[in-house]
Amino acid sequence: MAALQIPFSLSNPWAFDLYGLPLRCSLPLGQGELGDPAVDLVLLDEQGRDLGGQWRVLSTWPDGSARFALLDYAEAHVPPRTTCRYTVERRAGRSIDGAVKQQITVSEDKESLTVDTGRLRWTLSKRRFSLAESIELGGRAWVAGQQSDLLAIDMNDQIHRASQGEYTVTLEEAGPYRVIVLIKGDYRSPLATFMSYKLRLHFSAGGSQVLVQHTVRNRHDGREGLDVKRLAMTGALDVGAGAVRRIEHAMRGRSCEHVMLDIPENVDLDTGEYTTVIRNGDSLREHNEDICWVVKSGTDIAEYGECSALLDLHEPGVGGVLIKWAMEQPDYQGPLRLASDQNRFEIDFYPESDEPMHLGEGMGKTRDVLLNFHDGTLSAQDQVHETGNLSYPGVTAAPRQMYRDAQFADMHRTLEPQRHKYPLLESKIDLLLMAQKSFDWPYAHGWRDYGDEVGARGRCPEFGVTQYINNEEDYLYVCMIDAWRLGKAYGGLGMARHLMDIDYIDYSPDPSRDGGVCPHSANHTDGEVYPSHQWCQGLLYFYLATGDLEALRIARRIGDNLTWWVTGPRSGSLLASGREAAWPLLSLASLFEVTGETKYRDAGMTIVNTLRDVFNERGQLEFEYPLGSGVFSSYMVLMTFNGIWDMYAATGDETILEFWKALTGPHVEQLSDPEDYGYLHFRNWPIKWADLTTLTRWYELTGDKKYVELGRNGLRLALAAAPQSLMQTQGIIAMGYRHFILFMKLADEFGMIDDDHVTLVW
């Protein structure tokens, strides 16, 4: 068994102490490498002591060994200017002395559940909704009978409250270093039930920060959806009559420092349109000469009331809570609001505004907010610097080579990053994956479109139309593969959340839609659902990288919807085109591979056998469209190549491999014909993207270099980005990535890449 030494570190760069610094990493592991990580692995500190790391197996290989293992740890106290170093090693039967470290304790009875991080003690009722029955920090109670609630206001101004609805509290993850409490319920008034919610509270050992994730979900009947006028969390702290609000004024300071300002009266902070602004700007009480203004042609273009998206409600000299929007880019997802008056606070996940939040059928929206409870020992500015230890998804990467060595998702077959050797090629890939950072040209903006892919499909550019491209490809899969290729933990965070919330239908009375993903719909979930354009492979990989159980739940739900399409009354739709069969195969194969649930394998085999029957009957794969017309074509037949291969890889069934060979062989042989274009074209003819992955597979099977040579024309197109003036869309590039990144490794090995002729167009 190979040696294993994985280094990690937690650093405190500040001049003050930090508490509860979390370490979370998902380790990719090769087949047979280890069974139970809690037994076979050990997390050691610098003195070689066993820290008793928290482990969870996210997926297993067919032999039962761990494929991805999630590590959680939290350092309860990190002194100023200090770096703590750790190593994960094989235990190898050793008896290792343990270190005494602060861990989370959880206690519960019929009435309540209490999480004690060692610094913060938080008690939740099991009988009724409240953000907390009690919160204790530093020997002080911060709630002391103050009430909190969640509320949703409909378009009839009816107020629906979580305190009046269904309510359950469970432990989603149970320590010792990270605990996640899951609260589920619905909003109700005396007249009706309105929407459902999930609330996740993340705690780390030794910490006083709590990450709160709130998801509202439309579980009402009706494809047209419902509007929400306002969505908020309200509460109060026992901070006395002298409570003061502090905000970080972004315009303050000629020394380039954002300064915290005390404001005695009420505060309203509105986040959106790429900025956060205080409504009552006069509260800032600043002299103009103290402000570093931005001036263009003699005109001030700065917002006087521009602030950071946080506020601190505190009692001077005692402490309080700092509330901060914890999303990656909250100002791109507005509108949002933070407010406080006296000892009360309001956290508006969606404030009352000119445009209501429209939630289509099954649609949801998740907001992240950080609550940092603190005493009075730190300055206001240091309190801001200290805030933010817990974040979503809050994971660090494993060493890059581990992703390749694990040989999962063909990572060992991808082009190794060589930016010095291929600066243009690597820059081009970076450029094409800009959506990995959840923005594009022009910016997707607002709560519903954040994380959308923006492109110019078809003839839209002729008419000046920009379209959000829902689910044209599994762009999240592309971002995940390239992130692992580069040694990053994950990619496409905005896309992952967008898929889970906006494009996915979590409830519908129509079984063809329930759990499905709706493509190319202006309102995301009010269009049609069909077998193609439903993706969960990237979401499964996101789960493997982060441990996000909601991502796993939704991936399974998508798989269940696909299974209905494959086995239900509309199964004939699989034969409408190549993609109606191929794209479900990618998801079902991945679901079986990651979860081991045989129902997904069986559904995938139903598709394979259907395609095999067509092939045996007609001598090739052809699809009838419109269905029942008697008109057959091979439209998008090459898309089936990847899906069938993935089913072979997931199951090891050699009969699937033989079918794949029979299907792809004639297409490959045709490439030598002088009258042929010399590349495998996998989609609509105007979109000039070559399928190089099929040739890669043939080379892997045979070792015959001729299959690499047959890829020269396709490689030329990929390196030139196959530019077409009317098809400049990120979605097409996402499709292309899946079809060229494996061949690029072979092209590098055989000296076929001329970086001087790589063009940076898309």
C-alpha positions, 0 to 999 in steps of 0.5 A, a space after each residue: 500500500 502506497 504511503 500517504 501524507 496529506 498536509 493541511 494548515 489553518 492560519 491566523 494572520 491577525 493580531 488577535 485570537 481566532 476561534 473555531 477555525 474549520 478545516 473541511 476537505 473531501 479526499 479522493 481515493 483510489 479503488 481498494 486504497 482504504 475501507 473506513 477512513 475513521 479507522 484507516 486514516 489519522 489526522 495528526 497535529 505538529 506534535 504527531 498527536 491524533 486529533 480524532 478527525 470527523 470522517 464521512 464516506 461520501 461514495 464507495 467503489 464497487 469493492 466497498 472501499 472509500 471513493 471520497 471521504 469527507 474530513 472535518 476538523 476545527 481548531 478551537 483557538 488559534 493565537 495571533 500570527 500563528 499557523 497550525 499545521 496538520 497531516 493526514 496519514 495512514 494509521 497502519 495499526 499504530 497506537 497514537 497518543 491523542 490530543 485533548 481538543 475542544 469538541 462540540 457536544 450535543 444534547 437533546 430530549 423531547 423538548 429541545 436540542 442544544 449544541 455547545 461548541 465550547 464557546 457558544 451554547 445554542 438551544 432550539 425548541 422541538 415544540 415551536 419555531 424560534 431561531 433559538 430558545 437561548 444563546 449563551 456566550 461568555 457566561 451571558 444569555 443573549 436571548 433572555 425571552 426575546 422572540 424570533 420568527 420567519 415570515 413570508 408575506 403573499 401578494 394579498 398582504 397576508 403574513 404567514 409565519 414559521 411559528 404557526 406551521 409544521 416544524 421539525 428539528 434534526 441533526 444532519 451532521 453530528 460532530 465532534 468538530 462540525 454540527 449541522 442542524 436541519 430545521 424544516 417546516 412551512 409558513 402558515 397563517 390562520 387562513 392558509 399554508 404558504 411555501 415551505 422552508 429549510 433552515 440549516 445551522 452550521 456550528 464548528 468546535 470552539 466557534 461562536 459563528 453560525 452559518 444559517 442557510 435558508 431555503 424557501 420552496 414553492 410546493 403548491 400546485 400550478 405551473 404558473 407559480 406564486 409571488 412572494 412579497 417579502 421573506 424575512 427572519 425577525 428577532 431580538 437580542 437582550 442587549 439593553 436600551 443602549 443598543 447601537 448599530 455598527 456598519 462598515 461604510 465603504 466610502 470612508 477613509 483616505 487611508 484606504 480603510 473601510 471604517 466601522 461607524 456607530 449609529 444610535 438610530 435605526 439602520 436599513 441596508 439594501 443590497 443589490 445592483 452590485 452595491 449595498 447602500 444605507 437608506 438613511 445616509 444622514 446617519 453617517 454624520 461624516 464630513 465631506 473632507 473625511 471621505 475619499 470620493 471617486 470623481 469623473 470629469 468633475 462629477 461625483 460618481 460615488 454612492 455616499 451611503 455605500 456600505 458593506 453587506 453587514 451590520 453589528 447589533 451590540 451593547 457597547 462594552 458588552 458585545 452582541 451579534 454581527 450579521 453578514 450576508 455570506 453568499 459568494 457575491 450577495 450584491 449580484 443576487 439582490 435585493 437583500 436587506 439587513 435592518 435593526 432598530 433598538 434591540 431588534 434585527 430583521 434579515 430580509 431574504 427578499 425585501 418588499 420591493 417593486 418586483 415580487 419574488 416569483 417562485 415557479 412550480 417547485 422552485 426555491 431560493 437559498 440565502 446564506 447569512 452568518 451570525 457572529 456572536 461576540 463579546 466586547 474584547 475586539 475593536 469594531 474593525 477587528 470584529 469584521 476581520 474576524 468574521 467569516 470563518 464559516 462559509 458555504 461550501 467551506 472546503 479546501 482542495 486535496 493535493 492535485 495529484 490525488 484527483 489524478 491518482 484516484 482515477 475517478 471521472 477519468 481525471 488521470 486521462 485529462 490534460 495536465 495543466 502546463 501553463 508555461 508550455 501552453 499559455 494560449 491553450 490554458 488561457 483559452 480554457 480559463 476564458 471559456 469557463 468564466 461561468 465557473 465564477 458565476 458571471 459572464 458577458 453581460 453579467 447575469 444579475 438578480 436573485 433568479 438569474 445568478 448562476 445562469 449561463 449567458 450566451 447568444 444562441 442561434 440568431 439571437 445576436 441578429 436581433 440584439 437578444 441575449 438569452 439565459 441558457 438553462 441546462 443546454 449542457 451540464 456546465 457544472 460537470 465541466 466546471 468540476 472536472 476542470 477544477 479537479 484538473 487544476 487542483 481546486 476543490 470545486 468549480 461552478 458554485 453559482 451554477 450548483 446553487 442555481 440548479 438546486 434552487 431555480 431550474 429544478 422542480 422539487 414538487 409537481 403533481 405531474 410525475 413527468 415534471 416532479 423532480 425534473 429539470 426544465 430546459 430553455 424556459 424564460 421562467 425556469 420551471 414553467 416550460 416542458 420537461 423531457 428526457 434530455 437537458 436534465 443533468 445531475 452528473 456535475 451536481 453529484 461531483 459537487 456533492 463529492 467535493 463538498 459533502 452537501 447532502 442537499 446536492 445529493 438529494 436533488 441529484 437523486 430526485 432528478 434520477 428518479 424523474 429520468 427513471 420515470 421517463 425511461 420506464 413510464 408511459 412516455 418512454 417512446 420519447 427516448 427514440 426522438 433523437 440521440 440526445 433524448 437517450 444519451 443525456 439521461 444515460 450520463 446522469 443514470 450511469 453517474 448516479 449508479 456509480 456514485 450511489 450504488 443504487 441499482 434502480 439507476 443502473 436498471 434504468 440506464 440498461 433499459 436505454 442501452 437495450 432499447 438502442 441495441 434493439 434499434 441497431 439490430 433492426 436497422 443496422 445503425 442507430 436512427 431516430 424517428 422524429 416526429 414520433 410516428 412519422 416514419 421519418 428517421 435520421 441519425 440526429 445527434 447519434 454521436 451523443 450516445 457514444 459517451 452515454 453508452 461508454 459511461 454505462 459500460 464504465 459504471 457497470 463493467 458489463 462487457 456486452 455494453 462495450 461490444 455494443 459501443 464498438 459496433 456502434 462507433 466503429 463504422 464512424 471512426 473508419 469513415 474518417 479516412 475517406 478523402 471525401 469526409 471532413 475527417 472528424 466526428 461531428 457530434 451535434 448540429 452541423 452549424 456548430 463545428 465541434 468534434 468528438 475526440 473522446 471516442 478516438 481517445 477510447 479506441 486508443 485506450 482499448 487498442 494502444 493503436 496510434 492510428 486513432 490519435 492520428 485520426 483526431 488531427 482534424 478534430 483537434 484543429 477545430 478544437 484549438 481554433 474554437 470552431 468559430 461561427 458568428 451566430 453560435 457564440 455560446 458558452 453552452 456549446 463550449 461546455 459540450 466541446 470540453 467534454 469531447 476534447 479534454 481527454 484527447 488533449 492529453 494524448 495530443 500533448 504526449 504525441 506533440 500535436 499541440 501547436 500553441 502558436 495557433 490556438 485562438 482565443 475566441 469562443 
